[in-house]
Amino acid sequence: MDEYQQFKEKGKSEIEDMSNDSDLKKLTIDWMNAANSRKYSYHFEWLGRPIIQYPQDMIAMQEIIWSVKPDLIIETGVARGGSLIFYASLLELLETTGVSVGGRIIGIDNDIRAHNRTAIETHPLFRRIDLVEGSSIDATTKDQVSEKVGDAKNLLVILDSFHTHEHVLMELEMYHSFVSHNSYLIVFDTVIEILNHDMFQDRPWGVGNNPMTALNEFLETNGDFKIDKEIHEKLQISVAPNGYLKCSRN
């Protein structure tokens, strides 16, 4: 075992210790409740675009993209485009360093507002991005996505649009087949299930009706995906607890 592997093995032990620390878990949830009440995730940008994500999850996404080296990423939910730009920049780095060639992102959203579309389409990394406007759960939208997938063989899927149980479950059922062996299907905002109930009073989702409940129902009947628990256990602070699903389908 070389030095790097020794370092990794030591890290696994430390991560396991964190995952068994009930005091740390309580502190983490308390912090997230306090931070979310102040819109913590809204205050970060990537290369000039608001990303609206926890930095911890973006580090995890960097690790996944380096490991998987996808030639195509599909993301539902565009918002202000920061995550699309983030993924595009990582694909750019993979090509610059000679690790892979090409790499594109398809961003899907029911309503891509004009000012956001302009900002995305004029960004230097837009050449790696395709925008599809329409509900992610409409058959016509999926048809457009399928056409754009083309001959891509190594696909990663990220679900981050409308966070009700029904909507996310339909996304899971419609998009899971795109995910490649040993790649990931990532469901963001599963954290809704464990945050304070009153945080989502103005939203159609909440405790008992959110991405985590949809994910749990999906996994009851789909054995091709397993929760990569180590990701959340090492992040601790994440909008996607149990939301990183690794594909074992050949």
C-alpha positions as CSV (number, residue, x, y, z in Angstrom):
1,M,0.0,0.0,0.0
2,D,1.5,3.3,-1.1
3,E,1.5,6.5,1.0
4,Y,-1.7,7.9,-0.7
5,Q,-3.6,4.7,0.0
6,Q,-2.5,4.8,3.6
7,F,-3.8,8.4,3.8
8,K,-7.1,7.3,2.3
9,E,-7.5,4.3,4.7
10,K,-6.8,6.6,7.7
11,G,-9.5,8.9,6.3
12,K,-12.0,6.2,6.1
13,S,-11.5,5.5,9.8
14,E,-11.9,9.1,10.6
15,I,-15.1,9.4,8.5
16,E,-16.6,6.4,10.3
17,D,-15.9,8.0,13.6
18,M,-17.7,11.2,12.5
19,S,-20.7,9.2,11.2
20,N,-21.0,7.6,14.7
21,D,-20.8,10.9,16.6
22,S,-24.3,11.8,17.6
23,D,-23.2,15.1,19.1
24,L,-21.6,16.1,15.9
25,K,-24.8,15.2,13.9
26,K,-26.9,17.3,16.2
27,L,-24.6,20.3,15.9
28,T,-24.6,19.9,12.1
29,I,-28.4,19.9,11.9
30,D,-28.7,22.8,14.3
31,W,-26.2,24.7,12.2
32,M,-28.0,23.9,8.9
33,N,-31.3,25.0,10.4
34,A,-29.8,28.3,11.5
35,A,-27.8,28.8,8.2
36,N,-30.7,27.9,5.9
37,S,-33.0,30.4,7.7
38,R,-30.5,33.0,6.4
39,K,-30.3,31.6,2.9
40,Y,-26.8,30.4,3.3
41,S,-26.6,28.5,0.0
42,Y,-27.6,31.7,-2.0
43,H,-24.4,33.5,-1.2
44,F,-21.9,31.7,-3.4
45,E,-20.9,32.1,-7.0
46,W,-18.8,30.1,-9.5
47,L,-17.0,32.0,-12.3
48,G,-19.5,34.9,-12.1
49,R,-22.8,33.0,-11.7
50,P,-24.8,32.3,-8.5
51,I,-24.5,28.6,-7.8
52,I,-27.1,28.3,-5.0
53,Q,-25.5,25.2,-3.5
54,Y,-23.5,24.3,-0.4
55,P,-19.7,24.5,-1.1
56,Q,-19.3,21.1,0.5
57,D,-21.6,19.4,-2.1
58,M,-19.7,21.1,-4.9
59,I,-16.4,19.6,-3.6
60,A,-18.2,16.2,-3.6
61,M,-19.3,16.8,-7.2
62,Q,-15.7,17.6,-8.2
63,E,-14.6,14.3,-6.7
64,I,-17.3,12.4,-8.5
65,I,-16.6,14.1,-11.9
66,W,-12.9,13.4,-11.6
67,S,-13.6,9.8,-10.8
68,V,-16.4,9.2,-13.3
69,K,-15.0,11.4,-16.1
70,P,-18.5,11.8,-17.8
71,D,-18.8,12.8,-21.4
72,L,-22.3,14.0,-20.6
73,I,-24.0,15.5,-17.5
74,I,-27.7,15.9,-17.4
75,E,-29.0,18.4,-14.8
76,T,-32.7,19.2,-14.1
77,G,-33.0,22.7,-12.6
78,V,-31.1,25.6,-14.1
79,A,-31.9,28.6,-11.8
80,R,-29.2,31.1,-12.4
81,G,-26.8,28.7,-14.2
82,G,-24.0,28.6,-11.6
83,S,-24.0,24.8,-11.3
84,L,-24.0,24.4,-15.1
85,I,-21.0,26.7,-15.3
86,F,-19.3,24.8,-12.4
87,Y,-19.7,21.4,-14.1
88,A,-18.6,22.9,-17.5
89,S,-15.4,24.2,-15.9
90,L,-14.6,20.8,-14.5
91,L,-15.1,19.2,-17.9
92,E,-12.9,21.9,-19.3
93,L,-10.2,21.0,-16.8
94,L,-10.5,17.3,-17.6
95,E,-9.8,18.1,-21.3
96,T,-7.1,20.6,-20.5
97,T,-5.2,18.1,-18.4
98,G,-5.6,15.4,-21.1
99,V,-7.7,13.2,-18.8
100,S,-10.7,13.2,-21.2
101,V,-11.9,14.8,-24.4
102,G,-15.0,16.8,-24.9
103,G,-17.7,16.7,-22.3
104,R,-21.1,18.5,-22.3
105,I,-23.9,19.4,-20.0
106,I,-27.6,19.4,-20.7
107,G,-29.5,21.8,-18.4
108,I,-33.3,21.4,-18.2
109,D,-35.7,23.9,-16.6
110,N,-39.4,24.7,-17.0
111,D,-38.7,28.4,-17.0
112,I,-35.3,29.7,-18.0
113,R,-35.7,33.4,-17.4
114,A,-34.4,35.8,-20.1
115,H,-31.8,37.4,-17.9
116,N,-30.5,34.0,-16.8
117,R,-30.5,32.6,-20.3
118,T,-28.5,35.6,-21.6
119,A,-25.9,35.3,-18.8
120,I,-25.5,31.6,-19.4
121,E,-25.4,31.9,-23.2
122,T,-22.8,34.7,-23.1
123,H,-20.5,32.9,-20.6
124,P,-17.2,31.6,-22.1
125,L,-18.1,28.1,-21.1
126,F,-21.5,28.0,-22.8
127,R,-19.9,26.0,-25.6
128,R,-20.2,23.0,-23.3
129,I,-23.9,23.6,-22.4
130,D,-27.2,22.7,-24.0
131,L,-30.3,24.3,-22.6
132,V,-33.7,22.6,-22.8
133,E,-36.7,24.6,-21.7
134,G,-39.7,22.6,-20.5
135,S,-40.9,20.5,-17.6
136,S,-38.4,17.8,-16.8
137,I,-41.2,15.3,-16.5
138,D,-42.9,16.0,-19.8
139,A,-42.3,13.2,-22.4
140,T,-41.5,15.8,-25.1
141,T,-38.7,17.2,-22.9
142,K,-37.2,13.8,-22.3
143,D,-37.4,13.2,-26.1
144,Q,-35.3,16.4,-26.6
145,V,-32.8,15.2,-24.0
146,S,-32.6,11.8,-25.6
147,E,-31.8,13.3,-28.9
148,K,-29.1,15.6,-27.4
149,V,-27.5,12.6,-25.6
150,G,-26.5,11.2,-29.0
151,D,-23.6,8.8,-28.8
152,A,-22.5,9.8,-25.2
153,K,-21.6,6.7,-23.3
154,N,-20.6,7.8,-19.8
155,L,-23.4,9.8,-18.2
156,L,-24.0,11.4,-14.9
157,V,-27.5,12.7,-13.9
158,I,-28.3,15.4,-11.3
159,L,-31.9,16.1,-10.2
160,D,-32.4,19.6,-8.7
161,S,-35.6,21.1,-10.0
162,F,-39.1,20.9,-8.3
163,H,-38.7,19.3,-4.9
164,T,-42.1,17.5,-4.4
165,H,-42.2,13.8,-3.9
166,E,-44.3,13.2,-7.0
167,H,-42.1,15.3,-9.3
168,V,-38.8,13.9,-8.1
169,L,-40.1,10.3,-8.2
170,M,-41.2,10.9,-11.8
171,E,-37.7,12.3,-12.6
172,L,-36.1,9.3,-11.0
173,E,-38.2,7.0,-13.1
174,M,-37.6,8.9,-16.3
175,Y,-33.9,9.7,-16.1
176,H,-32.3,6.8,-14.1
177,S,-31.8,4.8,-17.3
178,F,-29.3,7.4,-18.7
179,V,-26.9,6.8,-15.8
180,S,-23.8,4.7,-16.7
181,H,-22.3,1.8,-14.8
182,N,-20.3,3.1,-11.8
183,S,-21.6,6.7,-12.4
184,Y,-24.0,8.5,-10.2
185,L,-27.6,9.6,-10.0
186,I,-27.6,12.6,-7.6
187,V,-30.7,13.9,-5.9
188,F,-30.3,17.3,-4.3
189,D,-32.4,18.8,-1.5
190,T,-33.1,15.5,0.3
191,V,-32.2,17.6,3.4
192,I,-35.7,19.0,3.4
193,E,-36.8,15.9,5.3
194,I,-34.5,16.6,8.3
195,L,-34.8,20.4,8.6
196,N,-37.3,22.3,10.7
197,H,-40.8,21.8,9.5
198,D,-41.6,25.6,9.4
199,M,-38.8,26.3,7.0
200,F,-40.9,25.4,3.9
201,Q,-44.3,26.8,4.8
202,D,-44.4,28.9,1.6
203,R,-43.4,25.9,-0.6
204,P,-45.4,22.9,-2.0
205,W,-42.8,20.5,-0.5
206,G,-41.8,19.8,3.1
207,V,-41.3,17.0,5.6
208,G,-42.9,13.8,4.2
209,N,-43.1,15.3,0.7
210,N,-39.7,15.9,-0.8
211,P,-36.7,14.4,-2.7
212,M,-35.7,12.1,0.1
213,T,-39.2,10.5,0.4
214,A,-39.1,10.1,-3.4
215,L,-35.7,8.6,-3.4
216,N,-36.7,6.1,-0.7
217,E,-39.7,4.9,-2.7
218,F,-37.6,4.7,-5.9
219,L,-35.0,2.5,-4.2
220,E,-37.6,0.1,-2.9
221,T,-38.1,-1.2,-6.5
222,N,-34.8,-0.4,-8.2
223,G,-31.8,-2.5,-7.2
224,D,-29.4,-0.8,-9.7
225,F,-28.6,2.0,-7.4
226,K,-27.1,2.1,-3.9
227,I,-26.6,5.1,-1.6
228,D,-23.0,6.0,-1.4
229,K,-23.1,6.7,2.3
230,E,-19.4,7.6,2.6
231,I,-20.0,10.9,0.7
232,H,-22.6,12.2,3.2
233,E,-20.7,10.8,6.2
234,K,-17.6,12.8,5.2
235,L,-19.5,16.0,4.1
236,Q,-21.7,16.1,7.2
237,I,-23.0,19.5,5.9
238,S,-24.9,18.7,2.7
239,V,-28.2,19.5,1.0
240,A,-28.2,15.9,-0.3
241,P,-28.0,13.4,2.6
242,N,-28.3,9.9,1.1
243,G,-28.8,11.6,-2.2
244,Y,-25.6,10.3,-3.9
245,L,-26.7,7.1,-5.7
246,K,-24.1,5.0,-7.4
247,C,-25.1,2.8,-10.3
248,S,-24.2,-0.8,-10.4
249,R,-26.1,-1.7,-13.6
250,N,-23.9,-3.1,-16.4
